[in-house]
Amino acid sequence: MEEAPRSGRPVTYEPALVSEVIQTALSRPADLGEEGYTTWTLDRLVDYLHRVKGIRIKRSRISEIFIAEGLSWRHEETWFGERVDPDFAKKRGLSKPSIPRLQTGV
């Protein structure tokens, strides 16, 4: 459940809570009993922190904590790309056109 917007000074978090968020983010999900995925997304991290640790924190606050600590979120790689299989293009072969060519002058 998201926090409702409110006026005033943003919430400051205790150093112990910030440390818990960072340590959780730096851990592998499987090491914490989270099966089914190998990396954290912000949504998964928010869910885990709330469900398991009892910490209610928004995605934007996690991002702010990471920035303040000099950390950056690693973007998830897809199965596309050279890093996964450098020989992919050779194995795939020539591409076929997605739209058949129009025959002219017949």
VOKOL-45405 format. One record per atom (N, C-alpha, C): residue in one letter; x, y, z. Coordinates in steps of 0.001 Angstrom, whole numbers, padded with zeros to 6 digits, always signed. Atoms other than C-alpha are relative to their C-alpha. Layout:
BEGIN
aXYZ;...
//
This chain:
BEGIN
m+000844-001175+000000;m+000000+000000+000000;m+000887+001235+000000;e-000806-001210+000144;e+001444+003353-001056;e-000376+001018+001071;e+000268-001095-000926;e+001794+006245+001340;e-000749+001101-000735;a+000726-001119+000592;a-000584+009129+000707;a+000908+001220-000029;p-000801-001222+000035;p+001037+012392-000415;p-000375+000915+001159;r+000280-000917-001105;r+001358+014906+002376;r+000986+001163-000046;s-000863-001178-000001;s+002794+018343+002916;s+000989-000104+001151;g-000965-000026-001090;g+005752+019111+005100;g+001310-000658-000380;r-001333+000554+000183;r+009233+017800+005509;r-000088-001515-000277;p+000014+001442+000265;p+009926+014348+004005;p+000465-000792+001223;v-000360+000879-001099;v+010300+011468+006404;v+001502-000267-000039;t-001405+000410-000081;t+013833+010821+007608;t+000028-001378+000634;y-000065+001371-000478;y+014807+007248+008237;y+001195-000187+000911;e-001075+000319-000933;e+016880+005944+011106;e+001120-000727-000739;p-001122+000685+000650;p+020368+004743+010132;p-000149-001527-000026;a+000182+001460-000042;a+019455+001175+011179;a-000955-000455-001101;l+000952+000351+001049;l+016493+001145+008785;l+000643+000148-001377;v-000698-000206+001270;v+018587+002580+005935;v+000961-001157-000247;s-000938+001115+000109;s+021201-000088+006613;s-000728-001290-000368;e+000796+001202+000292;e+018530-002817+006541;e-000456-000014-001457;v+000437-000101+001399;v+017191-001593+003196;v+001175-000276-000939;i-001168+000181+000862;i+020679-001458+001674;i+000497-001443+000052;q-000471+001388-000119;q+021732-004848+003037;q-000937-000966-000713;t+000961+000851+000702;t+018543-006423+001713;t+000188+000123-001497;a-000163-000227+001439;a+019040-004848-001714;a+001288-000632-000525;l-001276+000578+000424;l+022641-006092-001849;l+000036-001520+000114;s+000076+001452-000148;s+021596-009641-000936;s-000691-000624-001202;r+000716+000718+001052;r+020488-012232-003440;r-001339-000466+000557;p+001321+000410-000497;p+016752-012974-003155;p-000034-001446+000500;a+000008+001414-000403;a+017379-016741-002953;a+000624-000193+001381;d-000643+000098-001315;d+019659-016219+000076;d-000932+000428+001121;l+000980-000465-000992;l+016698-014590+001839;l-001299-000798-000072;g+001179+000860+000084;g+014251-017372+000950;g-000995+000390-001064;e+000892-000431+001071;e+012719-015616-002044;e+000333-000797-001260;e-000219+000857+001169;e+012468-018233-004783;e-000804+000528-001185;g+000745-000374+001186;g+011339-017693-008355;g+000628+001131-000785;y-000714-001036+000733;y+013641-014822-009286;y+001401+000125+000591;t-001395-000059-000424;t+017356-014134-009079;t+000480+001409+000318;t-000399-001381-000269;t+017468-010333-008874;t-001178+000784+000567;w+001028-000893-000531;w+015595-007600-007085;w-000420+001007-001058;t+000503-001200+000657;t+013402-005087-008816;t-000461+000896+001143;l+000482-000866-001077;l+012207-002071-006872;l-001322-000501+000568;d+001289+000510-000485;d+008708-003570-006691;d+000182-001225+000895;r-000251+001190-000823;r+010017-006903-005374;r+000628+000386+001328;l-000660-000444-001225;l+012222-005122-002856;l-000992+000662+000947;v+001037-000641-000820;v+009345-002950-001612;v-000903-001061+000628;d+000866+001066-000498;d+007153-006050-001287;d+000685-000807+001094;y-000732+000803-000980;y+009817-008059+000557;y+000185+000776+001302;l-000221-000794-001205;l+010660-005231+002956;l-001276+000136+000824;h+001270-000132-000721;h+006995-004777+003839;h-000466-001342+000568;r+000542+001312-000373;r+005975-008447+003924;r+000848-000715+001039;v-000876+000779-000877;v+009016-009918+005689;v+000592+000840+001126;k-000690-000830-000997;k+010756-007068+007507;k-000919+000983+000713;g+000926-000939-000618;g+007685-004959+008308;g+000361+001459-000251;i-000420-001365+000336;i+009271-001890+006700;i-000878+000517-001139;r+000831-000614+001037;r+006811+000293+004799;r+000783+001160-000593;i-000801-001021+000653;i+008781+002315+002291;i-000344+000016-001483;k+000353-000135+001414;k+008010+003654-001171;k+001227-000206-000880;r-001074+000167+000992;r+010044+002938-004298;r+000854+001260-000098;s-000732-001260+000148;s+010971+006596-004562;s+000938+000243+001183;r-000857-000159-001182;r+012353+006593-001013;r+001210-000930-000084;i-001127+000921+000171;i+014490+003534-001780;i+001000+000599-000982;s-000882-000646+000979;s+015868+005325-004829;s+000770+001150+000633;e-000661-001116-000678;e+016618+008395-002702;e+001100-000491+000942;i-001003+000583-000901;i+018453+006228-000150;i+001211-000450-000796;f-001111+000475+000828;f+020539+004610-002881;f+000840+001168-000520;i-000724-001168+000520;i+021437+007997-004406;i+000821+000648+001109;a-000705-000619-001124;a+022374+009417-000991;a+001215-000824+000424;e-001101+000884-000370;e+024616+006400-000376;e+000977-000234-001143;g-000890+000157+001143;g+026225+006642-003817;g-000191-001307-000752;l+000305+001255+000690;l+024577+003461-005084;l-000887+000285-001205;s+000908-000139+001140;s+022845+003022-008420;s-000641-001345-000267;w+000767+001199+000282;w+020235+000531-009486;w+000488-000596-001307;r-000444+000671+001218;r+021466-002011-012014;r-001223-000373-000813;h+001119+000320+000867;h+019139-002311-014965;h+000071-001462-000401;e+000062+001422+000315;e+018016-005840-015618;e+000292-000240-001471;e-000322+000340+001373;e+019456-007406-018733;e-001048-000964-000534;t+000937+000920+000620;t+017215-009188-021156;t+000772-001124-000661;w-000668+001113+000669;w+017966-012390-023017;w+000481+000380-001388;f-000520-000498+001264;f+018590-010315-026148;f+001443+000438+000220;g-001272-000687-000112;g+022049-009088-026849;g+001217-000877-000116;e-001269+000671+000237;e+025612-009978-027467;e+000570-000629+001259;r-000627+000503-001216;r+026571-010524-023823;r-000488-001397+000360;v+000546+001306-000330;v+024316-013544-023482;v+000614-001067-000892;d-000572+000953+000942;d+025530-015341-026596;d+000632+000777-001144;p-000643-000790+001045;p+028131-013629-028776;p-000163-000591-001398;d+000172+000642+001304;d+027469-016143-031589;d-001456-000051-000446;f+001430+000058+000299;f+023720-015489-031631;f-000312+000311-001463;a+000304-000404+001380;a+023699-013715-035004;a+000396-001098-000985;k-000433+001083+000898;k+025653-016535-036669;k-000940-001202+000098;k+000882+001149-000204;k+023426-019226-035163;k-001393+000261-000573;r+001343-000360+000442;r+020233-017366-036064;r-000125-000083-001511;g+000065-000015+001454;g+021067-017030-039725;g-000572+001306-000501;l+000525-001215+000610;l+019668-014458-042123;l-001423+000271+000460;s+001354-000394-000373;s+016576-012531-041136;s-000918-000105-001210;k+001004+000037+001055;k+013411-013020-043135;k-000825+001271+000096;p+000818-001212-000073;p+011372-009965-044091;p-001347-000306+000656;s+001271+000220-000687;s+008271-009564-041958;s-001198+000255-000915;i+001083-000301+000947;i+006175-008215-044857;i+000453-000476-001374;p-000395+000471+001326;p+006222-010006-048206;p+000085+001173-000985;r-000157-001041+001008;r+007420-007883-051122;r-001143-000083-001024;l+001023-000047+001048;l+004846-006765-053639;l+000647-000322-001335;q-000516+000314+001318;q+005336-008198-057072;q-000499+001066-000975;t+000377-001055+000940;t+005361-005534-059768;t+000264-000454-001428;g-000196+000235+001436;g+005065-005682-063552;g-000287-001421-000449;v+000310+001372+000456;v+003562-009144-063868;v-001096+000015-001014;
//
